[in-house]
Amino acid sequence: MWMAPQSLLLAADLLPQFGWDRVPLYVHIRKDTAFTAEEIQHLATFPLITFEKSTGNKDSGSTEAGTLKAAKAVKAINPDTKILYYRNVIVHYGGYAANDSLNDIPDAFLVDKDGHNKLIRGRVQAYDLSNKALRGWWLAAAQDVCSDPAIDGIFLDGVVKVLEPGFLKRDVGAEKKAAVLEGYETLMQQTRQMLGPQKLMVANVLRARFPDSGLTQMQAFDGSYIEGFEGAVGMAKKDYVAKGIAAFQTAAQQGAIIAYTCDADGNQQDEDETPRNAARTSNAINHGGDVKSRFDYQLALFLVCAEKHSYFDLKDSYDATTSKTWMTHSAECDRPLGAPKGPAVRNGYTYSREFAHASVQLDIEKQIGVIVWKDATR
């Protein structure tokens, strides 16, 4: 059985605030210019935030400075909001001040047999995590921001890419792929030591594509972000989603933070994580383009799984400048919810769960979610 890491069990007062009175929410957002005062007020209503890559880098000169500026502004309004700093463990993104010192590290990036080093989507470089100096650079860059009191922990992206057995293996060879995985595991241990017990580690790691859905790997972290929940790999979508639900429930019941993030259109795997022959479909098509039905299905799926410290985020984009859902708020999330009366009951591909003020029905084969709210008014 998966068990939550000891750091999480001992640091309950450091966890995001949580309550069952309404749907618990999370926000994962970026904006390359400064957030407005109105946007900061909105952000301060959330118990848990991740500021994505590129946050504030145009106005503040770097992602580090932009993230800290946004975090401090939110904390000035709501000191209890927990804020995570985004870092990718394998993909090299621009906009970070720390990138300047990479020029001093030989062989910092993976290269293929032809000497090409832009191996991510053919456009972006990938860190060679078997390189000790590179790992030291990554740690120092993360510590520089995470040591600030306005930052409550780190959000680790790219983990699925590292763990996926076939990812970049054909480009760099089996031996280098294995060395990168070993380097990643060392880096995560060092990151925990660097952060200490007073900061959170939340990773994008829980995914049904893995034999154990990533539950073993989650032991290194205080929780998991979830995306790609419907991007079936190696099995029928209904079985893939059912496996993901079981993993979500297991981790949440053991006390892990779960930040469930889904796209208002499709909730697929990242394109470069998906085998070339895997089908990628739009859930908007499956729902006839009905945005309300899509929202109900995703919320019902979340509620079937949620436990204390599970948070919900449905969006159409991570970018505040292009998103149509940014700064919007569903009326469903203002309805009284109340604590669950017990775990969900499964019958084949259908699930049901009762809350104090809501009844949830979920059919993952038909992709239908129905929530009956027991309050008479919104």
Secondary structure, DSSP 4 states (H G I P E B T S, - for coil): -----HHHHH-GGGSPP--SSS--B-EEEB-SSPPPHHHHHHHTT-SEEEE-TTTTHHHHSSHHHHHHHHHHHHHHH-TT-EEEEEEESSB--S--GGGGGGGGSTT-B---TTS----BTTTB-BB-TT-HHHHHHHHHHHHHHHTSTT--EEEEE-HHHHHSTTTTHHHH-HHHHHHHHHHHHHHHHHHHHHH-TTSEEEEE---TTSTTTTTTGGGGSSEEEE--TT---SS-HHHHHHHHHHHHHHHHHTT-EEEEEEESS-----GGGS-TTS----HHHHTTT-HHHHHHHHHHHHHHH--TTEEEEEES-SBTTT-SSTT---GGGGS----BSSS-EEETTEEEEEETTEEEEEETTTTEEEEEE-SS--
